[in-house]
Amino acid sequence: MNIQIPNWLIILGGCGQIFTALIYPFIRHQVFDWYNDVKQLKPLNQEIAKTYGRYIQGLNFSFGLISILLPNDLKNESNLAIAITGLIAAYWIGKVATQIAYYPMYDIPKKQLFKIGGYGMNTLFVLFAVVYFLLFINNIF
């Protein structure tokens, strides 16, 4: 399989991932009232939740930075390109699967901004999953 993925699409994916990292605190605070929920946990569990939130934010930012700075390296068919694109693809495919499987069960505030934002973020997540999965497949074959 040889689908040519243009650098601009990889860079766009990178910019989108950095955007998700930067918007993440706003979403947690404004949409999900996450900080008030976390305050109800025991202190150690509060720190664990905050740490995992930072991991997510850091991974999104790091994946974006790698994509912006090294788009050619992500498609050069090396073992490292296979590993990195496979990791990023699995991460975003898992995120999309989680969104579909679990998030519809929860009540998200009905403000128009949040509805539009939800569609926008889900579109980005699917874009990331598709782009990095195609990169991964192209690196293997």
Phi and psi in degrees as GROMACS dihedral restraints (atoms count N, CA, C in turn):
[ dihedral_restraints ]
;  ai    aj    ak    al  type     phi  dphi    fc
    3     4     5     6     1  -136.6    20    10
    4     5     6     7     1    82.8    20    10
    6     7     8     9     1   -97.4    20    10
    7     8     9    10     1   122.1    20    10
    9    10    11    12     1   -81.2    20    10
   10    11    12    13     1   118.1    20    10
   12    13    14    15     1  -101.1    20    10
   13    14    15    16     1   115.4    20    10
   15    16    17    18     1   -69.0    20    10
   16    17    18    19     1   149.9    20    10
   18    19    20    21     1   -57.8    20    10
   19    20    21    22     1   -35.7    20    10
   21    22    23    24     1   -61.7    20    10
   22    23    24    25     1   -32.7    20    10
   24    25    26    27     1   -72.4    20    10
   25    26    27    28     1   -39.0    20    10
   27    28    29    30     1   -65.1    20    10
   28    29    30    31     1   -43.1    20    10
   30    31    32    33     1   -66.2    20    10
   31    32    33    34     1   -39.4    20    10
   33    34    35    36     1   -60.4    20    10
   34    35    36    37     1   -43.5    20    10
   36    37    38    39     1   -60.8    20    10
   37    38    39    40     1   -39.7    20    10
   39    40    41    42     1   -63.5    20    10
   40    41    42    43     1   -44.2    20    10
   42    43    44    45     1   -62.3    20    10
   43    44    45    46     1   -40.3    20    10
   45    46    47    48     1   -63.9    20    10
   46    47    48    49     1   -39.2    20    10
   48    49    50    51     1   -68.2    20    10
   49    50    51    52     1   -38.6    20    10
   51    52    53    54     1   -65.8    20    10
   52    53    54    55     1   -39.2    20    10
   54    55    56    57     1   -59.1    20    10
   55    56    57    58     1   -44.2    20    10
   57    58    59    60     1   -63.1    20    10
   58    59    60    61     1   -35.9    20    10
   60    61    62    63     1   -66.2    20    10
   61    62    63    64     1   -40.3    20    10
   63    64    65    66     1   -74.8    20    10
   64    65    66    67     1   -32.8    20    10
   66    67    68    69     1   -84.9    20    10
   67    68    69    70     1   -15.6    20    10
   69    70    71    72     1   -52.1    20    10
   70    71    72    73     1   -47.6    20    10
   72    73    74    75     1   -61.8    20    10
   73    74    75    76     1   -38.0    20    10
   75    76    77    78     1   -62.0    20    10
   76    77    78    79     1   -45.2    20    10
   78    79    80    81     1   -63.4    20    10
   79    80    81    82     1   -45.7    20    10
   81    82    83    84     1   -58.9    20    10
   82    83    84    85     1   -43.0    20    10
   84    85    86    87     1   -79.9    20    10
   85    86    87    88     1   -51.2    20    10
   87    88    89    90     1   -81.6    20    10
   88    89    90    91     1   -37.8    20    10
   90    91    92    93     1   -89.6    20    10
   91    92    93    94     1   -46.8    20    10
   93    94    95    96     1  -102.2    20    10
   94    95    96    97     1    -5.9    20    10
   96    97    98    99     1    50.5    20    10
   97    98    99   100     1    39.9    20    10
   99   100   101   102     1   -60.4    20    10
  100   101   102   103     1   -42.3    20    10
  102   103   104   105     1   -63.8    20    10
  103   104   105   106     1   -38.1    20    10
  105   106   107   108     1   -67.4    20    10
  106   107   108   109     1   -36.6    20    10
  108   109   110   111     1   -66.4    20    10
  109   110   111   112     1   -42.0    20    10
  111   112   113   114     1   -64.5    20    10
  112   113   114   115     1   -33.3    20    10
  114   115   116   117     1   -61.4    20    10
  115   116   117   118     1   -20.5    20    10
  117   118   119   120     1   -80.5    20    10
  118   119   120   121     1   -10.1    20    10
  120   121   122   123     1   -83.2    20    10
  121   122   123   124     1   162.4    20    10
  123   124   125   126     1   -63.1    20    10
  124   125   126   127     1   153.5    20    10
  126   127   128   129     1   -52.6    20    10
  127   128   129   130     1   -44.1    20    10
  129   130   131   132     1   -63.9    20    10
  130   131   132   133     1   -42.6    20    10
  132   133   134   135     1   -65.5    20    10
  133   134   135   136     1   -32.9    20    10
  135   136   137   138     1   -59.8    20    10
  136   137   138   139     1   -47.2    20    10
  138   139   140   141     1   -66.4    20    10
  139   140   141   142     1   -37.6    20    10
  141   142   143   144     1   -63.0    20    10
  142   143   144   145     1   -46.5    20    10
  144   145   146   147     1   -60.8    20    10
  145   146   147   148     1   -44.0    20    10
  147   148   149   150     1   -64.9    20    10
  148   149   150   151     1   -39.4    20    10
  150   151   152   153     1   -63.3    20    10
  151   152   153   154     1   -45.6    20    10
  153   154   155   156     1   -64.7    20    10
  154   155   156   157     1   -35.1    20    10
  156   157   158   159     1   -60.9    20    10
  157   158   159   160     1   -41.0    20    10
  159   160   161   162     1   -68.2    20    10
  160   161   162   163     1   -37.4    20    10
  162   163   164   165     1   -58.6    20    10
  163   164   165   166     1   -46.8    20    10
  165   166   167   168     1   -59.6    20    10
  166   167   168   169     1   -48.8    20    10
  168   169   170   171     1   -60.6    20    10
  169   170   171   172     1   -43.8    20    10
  171   172   173   174     1   -65.7    20    10
  172   173   174   175     1   -40.6    20    10
  174   175   176   177     1   -64.5    20    10
  175   176   177   178     1   -45.6    20    10
  177   178   179   180     1   -58.9    20    10
  178   179   180   181     1   -45.2    20    10
  180   181   182   183     1   -65.0    20    10
  181   182   183   184     1   -44.1    20    10
  183   184   185   186     1   -65.2    20    10
  184   185   186   187     1   -44.0    20    10
  186   187   188   189     1   -60.6    20    10
  187   188   189   190     1   -39.5    20    10
  189   190   191   192     1   -64.7    20    10
  190   191   192   193     1   -44.8    20    10
  192   193   194   195     1   -63.2    20    10
  193   194   195   196     1   -43.5    20    10
  195   196   197   198     1   -58.5    20    10
  196   197   198   199     1   -42.8    20    10
  198   199   200   201     1   -67.1    20    10
  199   200   201   202     1   -39.2    20    10
  201   202   203   204     1   -71.6    20    10
  202   203   204   205     1   -41.9    20    10
  204   205   206   207     1   -84.6    20    10
  205   206   207   208     1   -25.9    20    10
  207   208   209   210     1  -132.5    20    10
  208   209   210   211     1    45.7    20    10
  210   211   212   213     1   -61.7    20    10
  211   212   213   214     1   -37.8    20    10
  213   214   215   216     1   -66.8    20    10
  214   215   216   217     1   -36.4    20    10
  216   217   218   219     1   -67.9    20    10
  217   218   219   220     1   -27.2    20    10
  219   220   221   222     1   -74.7    20    10
  220   221   222   223     1   -11.3    20    10
  222   223   224   225     1  -125.7    20    10
  223   224   225   226     1    22.1    20    10
  225   226   227   228     1   -91.3    20    10
  226   227   228   229     1     8.5    20    10
  228   229   230   231     1    66.8    20    10
  229   230   231   232     1    13.8    20    10
  231   232   233   234     1   -76.5    20    10
  232   233   234   235     1   166.6    20    10
  234   235   236   237     1   -60.7    20    10
  235   236   237   238     1   -38.7    20    10
  237   238   239   240     1   -66.6    20    10
  238   239   240   241     1   -39.4    20    10
  240   241   242   243     1   -62.6    20    10
  241   242   243   244     1   -40.9    20    10
  243   244   245   246     1   -61.9    20    10
  244   245   246   247     1   -45.9    20    10
  246   247   248   249     1   -64.9    20    10
  247   248   249   250     1   -46.8    20    10
  249   250   251   252     1   -69.4    20    10
  250   251   252   253     1   -46.0    20    10
  252   253   254   255     1   -67.9    20    10
  253   254   255   256     1   -34.1    20    10
  255   256   257   258     1   -64.4    20    10
  256   257   258   259     1   -42.3    20    10
  258   259   260   261     1   -63.0    20    10
  259   260   261   262     1   -48.2    20    10
  261   262   263   264     1   -65.5    20    10
  262   263   264   265     1   -41.4    20    10
  264   265   266   267     1   -62.2    20    10
  265   266   267   268     1   -46.5    20    10
  267   268   269   270     1   -62.1    20    10
  268   269   270   271     1   -40.5    20    10
  270   271   272   273     1   -58.4    20    10
  271   272   273   274     1   -50.3    20    10
  273   274   275   276     1   -76.6    20    10
  274   275   276   277     1   -34.2    20    10
  276   277   278   279     1   -63.2    20    10
  277   278   279   280     1   -41.5    20    10
  279   280   281   282     1   -61.9    20    10
  280   281   282   283     1   -39.7    20    10
  282   283   284   285     1   -64.0    20    10
  283   284   285   286     1   -45.3    20    10
  285   286   287   288     1   -63.6    20    10
  286   287   288   289     1   -43.5    20    10
  288   289   290   291     1   -61.6    20    10
  289   290   291   292     1   -40.6    20    10
  291   292   293   294     1   -64.5    20    10
  292   293   294   295     1   -43.2    20    10
  294   295   296   297     1   -56.9    20    10
  295   296   297   298     1   -46.5    20    10
  297   298   299   300     1   -70.1    20    10
  298   299   300   301     1   -43.3    20    10
  300   301   302   303     1   -75.7    20    10
  301   302   303   304     1   -38.4    20    10
  303   304   305   306     1  -115.6    20    10
  304   305   306   307     1   -36.8    20    10
  306   307   308   309     1   -68.1    20    10
  307   308   309   310     1   -31.3    20    10
  309   310   311   312     1   -62.3    20    10
  310   311   312   313     1   -16.9    20    10
  312   313   314   315     1   -75.5    20    10
  313   314   315   316     1   -14.2    20    10
  315   316   317   318     1  -105.3    20    10
  316   317   318   319     1   151.5    20    10
  318   319   320   321     1   -91.4    20    10
  319   320   321   322     1   110.6    20    10
  321   322   323   324     1   -96.1    20    10
  322   323   324   325     1   139.9    20    10
  324   325   326   327     1   -48.5    20    10
  325   326   327   328     1   144.3    20    10
  327   328   329   330     1   -89.9    20    10
  328   329   330   331     1    10.9    20    10
  330   331   332   333     1   -58.6    20    10
  331   332   333   334     1   143.3    20    10
  333   334   335   336     1   -57.6    20    10
  334   335   336   337     1   -41.3    20    10
  336   337   338   339     1   -58.5    20    10
  337   338   339   340     1   -41.2    20    10
  339   340   341   342     1   -71.4    20    10
  340   341   342   343     1   -35.3    20    10
  342   343   344   345     1   -64.0    20    10
  343   344   345   346     1   -49.9    20    10
  345   346   347   348     1   -62.1    20    10
  346   347   348   349     1   -44.2    20    10
  348   349   350   351     1   -60.9    20    10
  349   350   351   352     1   -39.4    20    10
  351   352   353   354     1   -62.2    20    10
  352   353   354   355     1   -45.0    20    10
  354   355   356   357     1   -64.0    20    10
  355   356   357   358     1   -41.4    20    10
  357   358   359   360     1   -63.3    20    10
  358   359   360   361     1   -45.9    20    10
  360   361   362   363     1   -65.9    20    10
  361   362   363   364     1   -41.8    20    10
  363   364   365   366     1   -63.7    20    10
  364   365   366   367     1   -37.1    20    10
  366   367   368   369     1   -62.2    20    10
  367   368   369   370     1   -43.7    20    10
  369   370   371   372     1   -61.4    20    10
  370   371   372   373     1   -44.4    20    10
  372   373   374   375     1   -60.8    20    10
  373   374   375   376     1   -42.0    20    10
  375   376   377   378     1   -66.5    20    10
  376   377   378   379     1   -42.0    20    10
  378   379   380   381     1   -57.5    20    10
  379   380   381   382     1   -47.8    20    10
  381   382   383   384     1   -60.0    20    10
  382   383   384   385     1   -46.7    20    10
  384   385   386   387     1   -59.5    20    10
  385   386   387   388     1   -44.9    20    10
  387   388   389   390     1   -68.6    20    10
  388   389   390   391     1   -48.4    20    10
  390   391   392   393     1   -60.0    20    10
  391   392   393   394     1   -48.3    20    10
  393   394   395   396     1   -76.4    20    10
  394   395   396   397     1   -27.8    20    10
  396   397   398   399     1   -67.1    20    10
  397   398   399   400     1   -43.2    20    10
  399   400   401   402     1   -64.4    20    10
  400   401   402   403     1   -39.8    20    10
  402   403   404   405     1   -60.2    20    10
  403   404   405   406     1   -45.2    20    10
  405   406   407   408     1   -59.7    20    10
  406   407   408   409     1   -48.5    20    10
  408   409   410   411     1   -61.7    20    10
  409   410   411   412     1   -44.2    20    10
  411   412   413   414     1   -64.5    20    10
  412   413   414   415     1   -34.4    20    10
  414   415   416   417     1   -69.7    20    10
  415   416   417   418     1   -30.5    20    10
  417   418   419   420     1   -77.4    20    10
  418   419   420   421     1   -43.7    20    10
